[in-house]
Amino acid sequence: MTRISGIDPERADKPIRAVLEAQARKWGAPLLNHLIYARRPTIFRGARGMWGGLEGSSLIPAELAALVNRRVAALNGCVF
């Protein structure tokens, strides 16, 4: 459980809601960190820009990025 509550996806701006809906289709629910980022749309866009840049740069293969995400989640006590 997070100490900071995320937003209600239904009340998000249309572009943010589209991202959260895509996450729900892929993962079963929006990612909790994105629900928190969405409290401040500028932070949300910045975080999404970072992930989009990493994915688009091809510097980190998708398989490695997935492993890094899981390792970071484990280190943070997330049950990802």
Beta strands, then each sheet from edge to edge (+ up, - down):
end
